[in-house]
């Protein structure tokens, strides 16, 4: 196998025997083969749009399938094999429509004509021949940009999938995803062409995140500041992890009035701020921290666990019978459920003891998304003008197990008292329960939401730049980001597309970025690797 799409990849070069995430070599090969199949579907879809053929079911499948190749989503070979077969079946169905409409279907030998093997083992062998290390692109810098685009597209597909589940779609997003993925097969594009396409991924990701923001707020209302307990209540318990708001809502509906308490885990913490979710009285508190701690935390949870979207790790035997997957998530031997019927989850929660007693203690605040922050923009602007607020820091991104991530904890601890910290995504679990106090009645630590809510942070920055009549890069705002997987890649590309400079990124730089491409990013965007909290703070506040 060869996989280097995430931050924890072995030696910051690539996993070649076993994924650090727990991915087996057969799963890596099947994910590569699924990506290859989706390239072929993209070629056909691009030709289809030229003759007016656009199929929503195909586009939804495309995003689900590409999402399933993202880190820590689907580890089940049988699931991936089904996605591969379905992708090829749909490709042939669309190809027939394109031909009937007079479109071109005369594809050269490759992913648009290829057929999968009849067994999982055969498909694994096919996948081994089309992995990222087998890319025929001879130029290492163009190859680097192609792979960056593919990983970014995986993140965009995840956001587009979240949005369509709640009724928000845009054919332009689907079309761009497929056009760029199809272009990765071309060998006639130069370095500048691929720089443009990589930034185009960032552009369409902004649209995908805008759709998701509209979906979440349209269905559940704008988040409001909410105090979330970190303790638990006596009784039967269900834990929901991942990112999917719709799954949480349906579980709350199906458990309402039945004596259960539902807790959030990981990136589900911000759900407590949505009026349409917090209205359920049995959605009580938050349990645990970030995804990489789930083995310990899930083992200690005395109820059923529902894993939605990405972030699953190999379930330990101590809780394997208690965990369920939904959506595109899969793990061999773990029961999969659909949001229309969570009865297996509910039944398992009934069988387990639940919490023996109430605990009271710490709490955290959520709900500082764009609507909340911009609702007090006048106070923020005045605080900046009178010197009460010197600087804003967006300390955000993915958490992970790799050494070096304590940088972000120490950074926040060292931020001066006249500065504000905005945060989002699971990286905040390094410091989310710290009391940083207030400035002029405003909390110094504001939780903007999930990684999915990066759109909110961007809108806050753009609104402030407009209010101060300066460019975003002239604001007293610094971005200090941690990355782990491909949604973070998509967000970084969005920031670069917007021309945002002086971003600090860590704990290490992506292995798929070649030295020459990195130099371009440094020269054009002043992208910096993190150093030490003390040195970075000194440099930022001196500037």
C-alpha positions in Angstrom: 0.0 0.0 0.0 0.9 3.6 -0.3 -1.1 6.3 1.5 0.0 9.8 2.5 -3.2 11.7 2.6 -3.3 12.6 6.4 -1.0 14.4 8.8 0.0 11.3 10.8 1.3 9.4 7.8 4.4 7.3 8.7 7.6 9.2 8.9 5.8 12.1 7.2 6.4 10.2 3.9 3.7 7.6 3.5 2.2 4.4 5.1 3.4 1.4 3.1 2.5 -1.6 5.2 -0.3 -0.6 7.5 -2.0 2.8 7.9 -1.3 4.6 11.1 -5.0 5.2 11.2 -5.6 1.4 11.3 -6.2 1.0 7.5 -5.2 -2.4 6.2 -3.5 -2.7 2.8 -6.6 -4.2 1.1 -8.7 -1.2 2.2 -6.1 1.2 0.9 -6.1 -0.6 -2.4 -9.9 -0.6 -2.6 -10.0 3.1 -1.8 -7.5 3.8 -4.6 -9.6 1.7 -6.9 -12.8 3.5 -6.0 -11.0 6.8 -6.6 -9.9 5.4 -10.0 -13.5 4.4 -10.8 -14.8 7.8 -9.8 -12.3 9.4 -12.2 -14.0 7.3 -15.0 -17.4 8.3 -13.8 -16.2 12.0 -13.8 -15.1 11.7 -17.4 -18.5 10.4 -18.5 -20.4 13.0 -16.4 -18.3 15.9 -17.9 -19.2 14.7 -21.4 -22.8 14.3 -20.3 -23.2 17.9 -19.2 -22.0 19.0 -22.6 -25.2 17.5 -24.0 -27.5 18.3 -21.2 -27.2 15.1 -19.3 -27.1 15.8 -15.5 -28.2 13.1 -13.1 -28.7 14.0 -9.4 -28.6 10.4 -8.1 -25.2 10.1 -9.9 -23.9 13.2 -8.2 -25.1 12.1 -4.8 -23.4 8.7 -5.2 -20.3 10.5 -6.4 -20.0 12.5 -3.2 -20.8 9.6 -0.9 -18.3 7.4 -2.6 -15.5 10.0 -2.6 -16.4 10.8 1.0 -15.9 7.2 1.9 -12.2 7.4 0.9 -11.5 10.2 3.4 -9.4 9.3 6.4 -11.2 7.4 9.2 -14.5 6.9 7.4 -14.9 3.5 5.9 -12.6 0.6 6.7 -14.9 -2.2 5.4 -13.7 -3.9 2.2 -17.2 -5.2 1.4 -18.6 -1.7 1.6 -15.9 -0.3 -0.7 -16.3 -3.1 -3.2 -20.1 -2.3 -3.4 -19.3 1.4 -4.0 -16.9 0.4 -6.8 -19.4 -1.8 -8.5 -22.2 0.7 -8.2 -19.9 3.5 -9.5 -19.2 1.5 -12.6 -22.8 0.5 -13.1 -23.9 4.1 -12.9 -21.0 5.1 -15.2 -22.3 2.7 -17.9 -25.9 3.9 -17.4 -24.9 7.6 -17.8 -22.7 6.6 -20.8 -25.7 5.1 -22.6 -27.7 8.4 -22.0 -24.8 10.5 -23.3 -24.5 8.4 -26.4 -28.3 8.6 -27.0 -28.0 12.4 -26.7 -25.3 12.5 -29.3 -22.4 13.0 -26.9 -19.0 11.6 -27.1 -18.4 8.3 -25.3 -15.3 7.2 -27.3 -13.0 7.0 -24.3 -9.5 5.7 -24.5 -8.6 2.7 -22.4 -8.6 3.7 -18.7 -11.1 4.4 -15.9 -14.0 5.3 -18.2 -13.9 1.8 -19.8 -12.3 -0.3 -17.1 -14.3 -3.1 -15.4 -13.9 -4.3 -11.8 -12.9 -7.8 -10.9 -15.6 -10.3 -9.8 -14.3 -10.6 -6.3 -12.9 -8.4 -3.5 -9.5 -10.0 -3.9 -9.4 -9.3 -7.6 -10.4 -5.7 -7.0 -7.6 -5.4 -4.4 -5.1 -6.5 -7.0 -6.6 -3.9 -9.4 -6.3 -1.2 -6.8 -2.7 -1.9 -6.2 -2.0 -1.0 -9.8 -3.7 2.4 -9.7 -2.5 3.8 -6.3 -1.0 7.3 -5.8 2.5 5.9 -6.0 1.6 4.6 -9.5 0.5 8.0 -10.9 1.9 8.3 -14.4 2.5 12.0 -14.1 6.3 12.4 -14.7 6.6 15.9 -13.1 6.8 15.6 -9.3 5.5 19.1 -8.7 2.5 18.6 -11.0 1.9 15.2 -9.4 2.0 16.9 -6.0 -0.6 19.5 -7.1 -2.8 16.7 -8.6 -2.8 14.8 -5.4 -3.4 18.0 -3.4 -6.4 18.6 -5.6 -7.7 15.0 -5.1 -7.4 15.2 -1.3 -9.1 18.6 -1.3 -11.9 17.2 -3.5 -12.5 14.5 -0.9 -13.0 17.2 1.7 -15.4 19.1 -0.6 -17.4 15.9 -1.3 -17.8 15.5 2.5 -19.3 19.0 2.9 -21.5 18.6 -0.2 -22.8 15.3 1.2 -23.6 16.8 4.6 -25.4 19.7 2.8 -27.5 17.5 0.4 -28.7 15.4 3.4 -30.4 18.5 4.7 -31.7 19.6 1.3 -29.0 22.1 0.0 -27.4 21.3 -3.3 -25.8 23.1 -6.2 -25.1 21.4 -9.6 -22.1 23.7 -10.1 -20.4 22.1 -7.1 -21.0 18.6 -8.5 -19.8 19.7 -11.9 -16.6 21.2 -10.6 -15.8 18.2 -8.5 -16.1 16.0 -11.5 -14.3 18.3 -13.9 -11.3 18.6 -11.7 -11.2 14.9 -10.8 -11.4 14.0 -14.5 -8.5 16.5 -15.2 -6.2 14.5 -12.9 -6.0 12.0 -15.7 -4.6 14.5 -18.2 -0.9 14.7 -18.9 -1.1 17.9 -21.1 -1.6 20.4 -18.3 1.3 22.5 -16.9 2.3 23.7 -13.4 0.3 26.9 -13.6 -2.8 25.0 -14.8 -2.6 22.9 -11.7 -2.0 25.8 -9.4 -5.2 27.3 -10.8 -7.1 24.0 -10.4 -6.0 23.6 -6.8 -7.2 27.1 -6.0 -10.4 26.2 -7.8 -10.9 23.4 -5.3 -10.7 26.0 -2.6 -13.3 28.1 -4.4 -15.8 25.4 -4.8 -15.2 24.4 -1.2 -16.4 27.8 -0.1 -19.6 27.2 -2.0 -20.0 23.7 -0.5 -19.5 25.2 3.0 -22.0 28.0 2.2 -24.5 25.3 1.3 -23.8 23.4 4.5 -24.1 26.5 6.6 -27.5 27.3 4.9 -28.6 23.7 5.5 -27.7 23.6 9.2 -29.0 27.0 10.1 -32.1 26.7 7.8 -33.2 23.5 9.5 -32.0 23.9 13.0 -31.6 27.7 13.4 -28.5 29.8 14.0 -26.5 28.6 17.0 -26.8 30.6 20.2 -24.5 30.8 23.2 -25.2 27.7 25.3 -23.7 26.2 28.4 -22.9 22.5 27.9 -22.3 20.3 31.0 -19.4 17.9 30.9 -20.9 15.7 33.5 -23.6 13.1 33.1 -27.1 12.1 34.4 -28.2 8.9 36.1 -29.8 6.5 33.6 -29.6 4.8 30.2 -27.3 6.6 27.8 -26.5 7.0 24.1 -23.4 8.7 22.8 -23.3 10.3 19.3 -20.0 11.1 17.6 -18.9 12.3 14.2 -20.5 15.3 12.5 -24.0 14.5 11.2 -26.7 16.8 12.6 -29.5 14.9 10.9 -28.5 11.6 12.5 -28.6 13.3 15.9 -32.0 14.8 15.3 -33.5 11.5 14.2 -32.0 9.7 17.2 -33.4 12.4 19.5 -36.9 12.0 17.9 -36.8 8.2 18.2 -35.7 8.3 21.9 -37.8 11.2 23.1 -39.9 10.3 26.2 -38.2 6.9 26.5 -36.0 7.6 29.5 -32.7 8.0 27.6 -30.1 10.7 27.9 -28.2 11.5 24.7 -24.7 12.9 24.9 -22.4 14.3 22.2 -18.8 13.4 21.6 -16.1 15.0 19.5 -17.2 17.3 16.8 -20.9 16.9 17.8 -20.3 19.3 20.8 -21.5 22.4 18.8 -24.9 20.7 18.2 -25.9 21.9 21.7 -26.1 25.5 20.3 -28.7 24.8 17.6 -32.2 25.8 18.8 -33.7 22.9 16.7 -31.6 20.4 18.6 -31.3 21.9 22.1 -35.1 21.9 22.4 -34.8 18.1 23.1 -34.5 17.9 26.9 -32.8 14.6 26.8 -29.9 16.0 24.8 -27.9 16.8 27.9 -24.2 17.1 27.8 -20.9 16.3 26.2 -18.8 13.3 27.0 -15.1 12.9 26.2 -12.9 14.9 23.9 -11.4 14.4 20.4 -11.6 11.5 18.0 -8.1 10.0 18.8 -9.1 9.4 22.4 -12.2 7.3 21.6 -10.7 3.9 22.5 -10.4 4.9 26.1 -13.5 7.1 26.3 -15.8 4.6 24.4 -14.6 1.7 26.6 -15.7 3.6 29.7 -19.1 4.8 28.3 -21.9 2.7 29.8 -24.3 2.9 26.9 -24.7 2.6 23.1 -22.5 4.6 20.7 -23.5 5.9 17.3 -20.6 6.9 15.0 -21.8 9.2 12.2 -19.5 10.4 9.3 -15.7 10.4 9.8 -13.5 9.9 12.8 -13.9 6.2 13.6 -11.0 4.2 15.0 -10.7 0.5 15.3 -13.3 -0.5 17.9 -11.9 -2.3 20.9 -13.4 -5.6 21.9 -14.6 -4.1 25.1 -17.1 -2.0 23.3 -17.4 -3.4 19.8 -20.9 -4.8 20.5 -21.9 -1.3 21.7 -20.9 0.8 18.7 -22.9 1.3 15.5 -22.1 3.1 12.3 -24.3 5.2 10.0 -24.0 7.1 6.7 -20.8 6.3 4.8 -19.0 5.0 7.9 -18.0 1.4 8.0 -15.9 -1.1 10.0 -15.9 -4.8 9.5 -18.1 -6.6 12.1 -19.7 -3.4 13.4 -23.4 -3.1 12.9 -24.5 -0.5 10.4 -27.8 1.4 10.9 -29.8 3.9 8.9 -31.2 7.1 10.4 -34.8 6.0 9.6 -34.5 3.2 12.2 -32.2 3.5 15.2 -33.9 0.7 17.0 -30.8 -1.5 17.2 -28.9 1.4 18.9 -31.8 2.0 21.3 -32.2 -1.7 22.1 -28.5 -2.0 22.9 -28.7 1.1 25.1 -31.5 -0.6 27.0 -29.3 -3.6 27.6 -26.4 -1.6 29.0 -26.3 -0.2 32.6 -26.1 3.5 31.8 -24.7 5.9 34.4 -25.3 4.9 38.1 -25.5 8.5 39.4 -25.6 12.1 38.5 -22.4 14.1 38.3 -22.1 17.8 38.3 -19.0 19.8 37.5 -17.4 21.7 34.6 -19.2 23.1 31.6 -18.1 24.7 28.4 -19.8 27.3 26.1 -20.7 26.8 22.5 -22.7 28.7 20.0 -20.4 31.6 18.8 -21.0 31.1 15.1 -21.2 34.0 12.7 -24.7 35.1 13.6 -23.8 35.4 17.3 -20.5 37.1 16.8 -21.7 39.5 14.1 -24.7 40.3 16.3 -22.3 42.0 18.7 -20.0 43.3 16.0 -20.5 46.9 17.3 -19.1 45.9 20.7 -16.2 44.1 19.0 -15.4 47.0 16.7 -15.5 49.5 19.6 -13.3 47.2 21.8 -10.7 47.1 19.0 -10.9 50.9 18.5 -10.5 51.7 22.1 -7.6 49.3 22.5 -9.4 46.7 24.8 -8.9 44.1 22.1 -5.4 44.1 20.6 -5.6 41.0 18.4 -7.7 38.0 17.3 -6.4 34.5 16.9 -8.2 31.7 15.1 -6.7 28.6 16.6 -8.5 25.9 14.8 -8.4 22.6 12.9 -8.2 18.9 13.5 -6.8 17.2 16.6 -4.6 14.1 16.4 -2.4 11.7 18.3 1.0 12.8 16.8 3.4 14.5 19.2 3.7 18.2 18.9 0.0 19.1 19.2 0.5 20.4 22.8 1.8 23.5 20.9 -1.8 24.6 20.5 -2.6 24.2 24.2 0.4 26.2 25.2 -0.2 28.8 22.5 -3.7 29.5 23.8 -2.4 29.6 27.4 0.2 32.3 26.4 -2.2 34.5 24.4 -2.2 37.9 26.2 -5.3 38.9 28.1 -6.1 41.7 25.6 -6.6 39.2 22.8 -9.5 37.0 21.7 -9.3 33.3 20.6 -11.8 32.0 18.1 -11.7 28.2 17.6 -13.5 25.5 15.7 -13.1 21.8 14.9 -11.8 19.1 17.2 -8.4 20.8 17.7 -10.2 22.9 20.4 -10.3 19.9 22.7 -6.7 20.7 23.6 -8.0 23.8 25.4 -11.8 24.0 25.1 -12.4 23.8 28.9 -10.0 26.6 29.9 -11.5 29.7 31.4 -9.9 32.6 29.6 -12.2 35.2 31.1 -13.9 38.1 29.2 -13.1 41.4 27.5 -15.9 44.0 27.8 -18.4 41.3 28.5 -17.3 39.2 25.5 -15.7 35.8 26.2 -12.1 35.6 25.2 -12.6 32.0 24.0 -15.4 31.6 21.4 -16.3 28.3 19.9 -17.4 28.8 16.3 -18.4 25.2 15.8 -17.4 22.1 13.9 -14.7 21.9 11.2 -17.8 22.0 9.0 -18.5 25.5 10.3 -15.3 27.1 8.9 -17.6 29.1 6.6 -18.7 31.0 9.8 -15.2 31.9 10.7 -14.5 33.1 7.1 -17.7 35.3 7.2 -16.7 36.8 10.5 -13.3 37.8 9.1 -14.8 39.2 5.9 -17.4 41.2 7.9 -14.7 42.7 10.2 -12.6 43.6 7.2 -15.5 45.4 5.7 -16.3 47.2 9.0 -12.7 48.4 9.4 -12.5 49.1 5.6 -9.3 47.1 5.3 -8.3 43.8 3.6 -8.5 40.6 5.6 -4.7 40.5 5.7 -4.6 43.9 7.3 -6.9 42.9 10.2 -5.4 42.2 13.7 -6.2 38.6 13.0 -3.9 35.6 12.8 -4.7 32.0 11.8 -2.9 29.3 13.6 -4.2 26.0 12.2 -3.7 22.3 12.9 -4.6 19.8 10.2 -5.2 16.1 10.1 -7.4 15.0 7.2 -8.8 16.1 3.9 -11.6 18.4 5.0 -8.8 20.5 6.5 -7.0 20.4 3.2 -10.1 21.7 1.5 -10.4 24.5 4.1 -6.8 25.5 3.6 -7.2 25.7 -0.1 -10.3 27.9 0.5 -8.2 30.3 2.6 -5.5 30.4 -0.1 -8.1 31.0 -2.8 -9.3 34.0 -0.7 -5.8 35.3 -0.7 -5.4 35.0 3.1 -1.7 35.1 4.0 0.5 34.5 7.0 -1.2 31.3 8.0 0.7 29.1 10.5 0.2 25.4 9.9 1.1 22.3 11.9 2.0 20.2 13.6 3.8 19.1 10.4 3.4 20.1 6.7 1.6 17.7 4.3 3.8 14.9 2.9 2.1 15.3 -0.5 3.4 18.9 -0.9 6.6 18.8 -2.9 9.5 21.2 -1.9 8.9 23.3 -5.0 5.2 23.6 -4.4 5.8 24.5 -0.8 8.2 27.2 -2.0 5.4 28.6 -4.2 3.0 28.6 -1.2 5.6 30.4 1.0 6.4 33.0 -1.7 2.7 33.7 -2.7 0.9 33.3 0.6 3.6 33.4 3.3 2.4 30.0 4.6 4.5 29.1 7.6 5.1 25.9 9.6 4.6 26.4 13.3 7.7 26.8 15.4 7.2 27.3 19.2 4.3 29.1 20.8 6.6 31.7 22.3 8.4 32.5 19.1 5.2 32.5 17.0 3.3 34.8 19.4 6.3 37.2 19.6 6.5 37.3 15.8 2.7 37.8 15.3 2.2 40.5 17.9 5.4 42.4 16.8 4.2 42.6 13.2 
